[in-house]
Amino acid sequence: MTDILDEALDEAMRDAHITMENVGGRTLRVATWRLDEPSDHLPVLFFNGIGANIEAVAPLAEALHDRAFIMFDMPGVGGSPEPVVPYNAVTMAWTTAQLLDKLGVDMVDVMGVSWGGAMAQHFALQHGARTRRLILCATTAGMVMIPGKPAALSKMADPRRYIDTAFMEEHFQTLYGGALGKAEDKAEHIHRLKPPTRRGYMYQLLAMLGWTSAPALPFMRKPTLILMGDDDQIVPLANGTILNSLIPNSELIVLEGGGHLFLMSHSEDCVAAIRRFLNEPDEEPGDPGAAKAA
């Protein structure tokens, strides 16, 4: 079984270009896919979930094979060194912009899942000139969120889910819902995870303390796709409805039976929706077609 999982991981990472980049006073482990290849599409800048390393989302980067993909491990997560000082959404969005400069990338389509969905919102607000479109998965507007089930949230806040395989196995369905309950899918996801450092995990939790995008979202005009699962125990569907009501030019898609990891359990549906959204022509300013999607 381990050999099979190693092969699956190697397959997902085979085209990734991994570097250690010094940006914004931090050293970050960065992965890019197809960045040096010609493309008619902008690169996707991806912000991961809390404590999750590059490998956890590598299959998505592989699936979006017609465009470049950029992702990095947060400080103290995956292969990025432990942070010395804390950070917040403002400083990390600035650091990300510095990384794009170093990679020679001017504009991107921005995507984030869960904690990374909050970072994606903040990046789009702070660096609107560098953001074309926005994709938000299983995420919230921050402090105004509708909380998930206490049993799932308590496990989510516990870094043992990354460190202790038995703990993750025992609480997998509570954390991520039943749609990813097949043993092979569950084992493959767990196998991709690398434990964050305790400080790295804590600083990532603290980075969004008191943060909310709610007051600013009505002024953000970026076309936005919101993907939510109706069986998400951590970020209930109501949070996607709130985002959809606040963002003027947004579209909400609900994955039936999708838990918090619907990007994996419903990967084909997600990739199809993402590709369709990113390939849509941009509306001209003032065009009535830019009105909010129903």
C-alpha positions as CSV (number, residue, x, y, z in Angstrom):
1,M,0.0,0.0,0.0
2,T,2.8,2.4,0.9
3,D,4.4,1.9,-2.5
4,I,1.1,2.6,-4.3
5,L,0.7,5.8,-2.3
6,D,4.3,6.9,-3.0
7,E,3.6,6.3,-6.7
8,A,0.4,8.4,-6.6
9,L,2.3,11.2,-4.8
10,D,5.2,11.1,-7.3
11,E,2.6,11.3,-10.1
12,A,1.0,14.4,-8.7
13,M,4.3,16.1,-8.1
14,R,6.2,15.0,-11.2
15,D,5.9,18.3,-13.0
16,A,6.3,20.6,-10.0
17,H,9.3,22.9,-9.8
18,I,10.2,23.2,-6.2
19,T,12.4,26.1,-4.9
20,M,13.2,27.8,-1.7
21,E,12.6,31.5,-2.1
22,N,13.6,34.4,0.2
23,V,10.8,37.0,0.0
24,G,9.5,39.6,2.4
25,G,12.1,38.6,5.0
26,R,10.9,35.0,5.0
27,T,12.0,31.8,3.4
28,L,9.2,29.9,1.7
29,R,9.1,26.5,-0.1
30,V,7.5,27.3,-3.4
31,A,6.0,25.0,-6.0
32,T,5.2,26.0,-9.6
33,W,3.7,24.0,-12.4
34,R,4.2,25.0,-16.1
35,L,5.2,28.5,-15.3
36,D,7.9,28.6,-18.0
37,E,5.5,27.2,-20.6
38,P,3.6,29.4,-23.1
39,S,-0.1,29.6,-22.2
40,D,-3.2,31.6,-23.2
41,H,-4.2,31.7,-19.5
42,L,-3.0,33.5,-16.4
43,P,-1.4,31.4,-13.7
44,V,-3.5,30.3,-10.7
45,L,-2.2,31.5,-7.4
46,F,-3.4,29.0,-4.7
47,F,-3.6,29.5,-1.0
48,N,-3.8,26.3,1.0
49,G,-5.8,25.3,4.1
50,I,-4.4,25.6,7.5
51,G,-1.5,23.4,8.2
52,A,-1.6,21.8,4.8
53,N,1.5,21.4,2.6
54,I,2.0,21.7,-1.1
55,E,1.6,18.0,-1.7
56,A,-2.0,17.9,-0.3
57,V,-3.2,19.9,-3.3
58,A,-0.8,18.8,-6.0
59,P,-3.4,16.7,-7.8
60,L,-5.4,19.9,-8.5
61,A,-2.4,21.6,-10.0
62,E,-1.9,18.5,-12.2
63,A,-5.6,18.5,-13.2
64,L,-5.5,22.1,-14.4
65,H,-2.9,21.2,-17.0
66,D,-3.7,24.0,-19.4
67,R,-2.4,26.8,-17.2
68,A,0.5,27.5,-14.7
69,F,-0.1,27.0,-11.0
70,I,1.7,28.7,-8.1
71,M,1.6,27.5,-4.5
72,F,3.8,27.8,-1.4
73,D,4.0,26.4,2.1
74,M,3.2,28.9,4.9
75,P,6.0,29.5,7.4
76,G,6.4,26.4,9.6
77,V,4.2,24.3,7.3
78,G,5.5,21.6,4.9
79,G,9.0,22.5,3.8
80,S,9.0,26.2,4.8
81,P,11.2,27.1,7.9
82,E,9.5,27.9,11.1
83,P,8.4,31.5,11.5
84,V,10.4,33.7,13.9
85,V,7.8,36.4,14.2
86,P,4.0,36.2,13.7
87,Y,2.3,37.4,10.5
88,N,-1.2,38.4,9.5
89,A,-3.3,38.6,6.3
90,V,-1.8,42.0,5.4
91,T,1.8,41.0,5.7
92,M,1.3,37.6,4.0
93,A,-0.5,39.2,1.1
94,W,2.4,41.6,0.7
95,T,4.9,38.7,0.9
96,T,2.9,36.9,-1.7
97,A,3.1,39.9,-4.0
98,Q,6.8,40.0,-3.5
99,L,6.9,36.3,-4.5
100,L,5.0,37.0,-7.7
101,D,7.5,39.8,-8.5
102,K,10.4,37.4,-8.0
103,L,8.7,34.8,-10.3
104,G,8.1,37.5,-12.9
105,V,4.3,37.2,-12.7
106,D,2.2,40.3,-13.0
107,M,-1.4,39.1,-12.8
108,V,-3.0,35.9,-11.5
109,D,-6.3,34.2,-11.0
110,V,-6.5,33.7,-7.2
111,M,-7.9,30.6,-5.5
112,G,-8.0,29.5,-1.9
113,V,-9.5,26.7,0.2
114,S,-10.7,27.1,3.9
115,W,-8.1,29.2,5.7
116,G,-6.5,29.9,2.3
117,G,-9.9,31.1,1.0
118,A,-9.6,34.0,3.6
119,M,-6.1,34.7,2.3
120,A,-7.4,34.6,-1.3
121,Q,-10.0,37.2,-0.4
122,H,-7.5,39.4,1.3
123,F,-5.0,39.2,-1.5
124,A,-7.7,40.1,-4.1
125,L,-8.7,43.1,-1.9
126,Q,-5.2,44.3,-1.1
127,H,-3.8,43.6,-4.6
128,G,-6.8,44.1,-6.9
129,A,-4.6,45.2,-9.8
130,R,-2.9,41.8,-9.8
131,T,-6.1,39.8,-9.5
132,R,-8.3,38.9,-12.5
133,R,-10.7,36.3,-11.0
134,L,-11.3,34.8,-7.6
135,I,-12.2,31.2,-6.6
136,L,-13.2,30.5,-3.0
137,C,-13.6,27.0,-1.7
138,A,-15.1,25.8,1.6
139,T,-14.4,29.2,3.2
140,T,-15.9,32.2,5.1
141,A,-15.8,35.9,5.5
142,G,-13.9,35.5,8.7
143,M,-15.2,36.5,12.1
144,V,-18.8,36.7,10.9
145,M,-18.8,33.1,9.9
146,I,-21.4,30.5,10.8
147,P,-19.4,28.0,12.9
148,G,-19.3,24.3,12.1
149,K,-20.0,21.5,14.4
150,P,-18.1,21.7,17.7
151,A,-16.8,18.1,17.3
152,A,-15.3,19.0,14.0
153,L,-13.9,22.4,15.0
154,S,-12.2,20.9,18.1
155,K,-10.5,18.3,16.0
156,M,-9.6,21.0,13.3
157,A,-7.8,23.1,15.9
158,D,-5.8,20.2,17.1
159,P,-2.5,19.8,15.2
160,R,-2.5,16.1,16.1
161,R,-4.5,15.6,13.0
162,Y,-1.3,16.1,11.1
163,I,1.1,14.5,13.5
164,D,-0.8,11.4,14.7
165,T,-2.0,9.1,11.8
166,A,-4.3,7.1,14.2
167,F,-5.9,10.4,15.4
168,M,-6.6,11.4,11.8
169,E,-7.9,8.0,10.9
170,E,-10.2,8.0,13.9
171,H,-11.7,11.4,13.3
172,F,-11.5,11.7,9.5
173,Q,-15.2,11.5,8.9
174,T,-15.9,14.0,11.7
175,L,-13.4,16.4,10.2
176,Y,-14.1,16.0,6.5
177,G,-17.5,14.4,6.0
178,G,-18.4,11.1,4.6
179,A,-17.9,11.7,0.8
180,L,-14.2,11.0,1.1
181,G,-14.7,8.0,3.3
182,K,-13.3,5.4,0.8
183,A,-10.2,3.9,2.4
184,E,-8.0,4.4,-0.6
185,D,-8.9,8.1,-1.0
186,K,-8.6,8.7,2.7
187,A,-5.2,7.0,3.0
188,E,-3.9,8.9,-0.1
189,H,-4.8,12.2,1.5
190,I,-3.3,11.4,4.9
191,H,-0.2,10.1,3.1
192,R,0.3,13.5,1.4
193,L,0.3,15.5,4.7
194,K,3.4,16.6,6.4
195,P,3.0,17.8,10.0
196,P,3.5,21.5,10.5
197,T,5.6,22.7,13.4
198,R,3.6,23.7,16.5
199,R,4.7,27.3,16.2
200,G,3.9,27.3,12.5
201,Y,0.4,26.0,13.2
202,M,-0.3,28.4,16.0
203,Y,0.9,31.4,14.0
204,Q,-1.3,30.4,11.1
205,L,-4.3,30.2,13.5
206,L,-3.4,33.6,15.0
207,A,-3.0,35.2,11.6
208,M,-6.7,35.4,11.1
209,L,-7.7,36.3,14.6
210,G,-10.2,39.2,14.4
211,W,-10.0,39.2,10.6
212,T,-13.1,39.7,8.4
213,S,-13.6,40.6,4.8
214,A,-17.3,41.3,5.2
215,P,-17.2,45.2,5.1
216,A,-15.0,45.2,2.0
217,L,-16.6,42.5,-0.1
218,P,-19.5,44.6,-1.5
219,F,-16.8,46.8,-3.1
220,M,-14.9,44.0,-4.7
221,R,-15.9,43.7,-8.4
222,K,-13.8,40.7,-9.3
223,P,-15.7,37.8,-10.9
224,T,-15.9,35.2,-8.1
225,L,-16.7,31.5,-8.0
226,I,-17.7,30.1,-4.6
227,L,-17.6,26.3,-4.2
228,M,-19.2,24.8,-1.1
229,G,-20.1,21.3,0.1
230,D,-23.6,20.7,1.7
231,D,-22.0,18.2,4.1
232,D,-19.2,20.4,5.3
233,Q,-18.9,19.9,9.1
234,I,-16.2,22.6,9.4
235,V,-17.5,25.4,7.2
236,P,-21.2,25.0,6.7
237,L,-22.9,25.9,3.4
238,A,-24.4,29.1,5.0
239,N,-21.0,30.7,4.9
240,G,-21.0,30.4,1.1
241,T,-24.4,31.9,0.9
242,I,-23.1,34.9,3.0
243,L,-20.1,35.3,0.6
244,N,-22.4,35.1,-2.4
245,S,-24.7,37.8,-1.0
246,L,-21.8,40.1,-0.2
247,I,-19.8,39.8,-3.4
248,P,-21.6,41.6,-6.3
249,N,-20.3,39.5,-9.2
250,S,-20.3,36.1,-7.7
251,E,-21.6,32.6,-8.4
252,L,-22.3,29.9,-5.8
253,I,-22.0,26.2,-6.7
254,V,-23.0,23.6,-4.1
255,L,-21.4,20.1,-4.3
256,E,-24.0,17.6,-3.2
257,G,-22.7,15.4,-0.5
258,G,-19.4,17.4,-0.4
259,G,-17.6,17.6,2.9
260,H,-14.7,19.9,3.7
261,L,-12.4,18.1,1.2
262,F,-14.8,18.2,-1.8
263,L,-11.9,19.3,-4.0
264,M,-10.8,15.7,-3.8
265,S,-14.0,13.8,-3.3
266,H,-15.7,15.7,-6.1
267,S,-12.6,16.5,-8.1
268,E,-14.0,16.1,-11.6
269,D,-17.0,18.3,-10.9
270,C,-14.7,20.9,-9.2
271,V,-12.1,21.0,-12.0
272,A,-14.9,21.3,-14.7
273,A,-16.5,24.2,-12.8
274,I,-13.1,25.9,-12.2
275,R,-12.0,25.6,-15.8
276,R,-15.4,26.8,-17.1
277,F,-15.2,29.8,-14.8
278,L,-11.6,30.7,-15.6
279,N,-12.2,30.4,-19.3
280,E,-15.2,32.8,-19.4
281,P,-14.5,36.1,-21.2
282,D,-14.1,39.1,-19.0
283,E,-16.9,41.6,-19.1
284,E,-16.2,45.2,-20.0
285,P,-16.7,47.7,-17.2
286,G,-20.3,48.8,-17.0
287,D,-21.5,45.8,-19.1
288,P,-24.9,44.7,-17.9
289,G,-23.5,41.1,-18.2
290,A,-21.4,41.8,-15.2
291,A,-24.4,41.7,-13.0
292,K,-24.5,39.2,-10.2
293,A,-25.0,35.6,-11.2
294,A,-28.1,34.0,-9.8
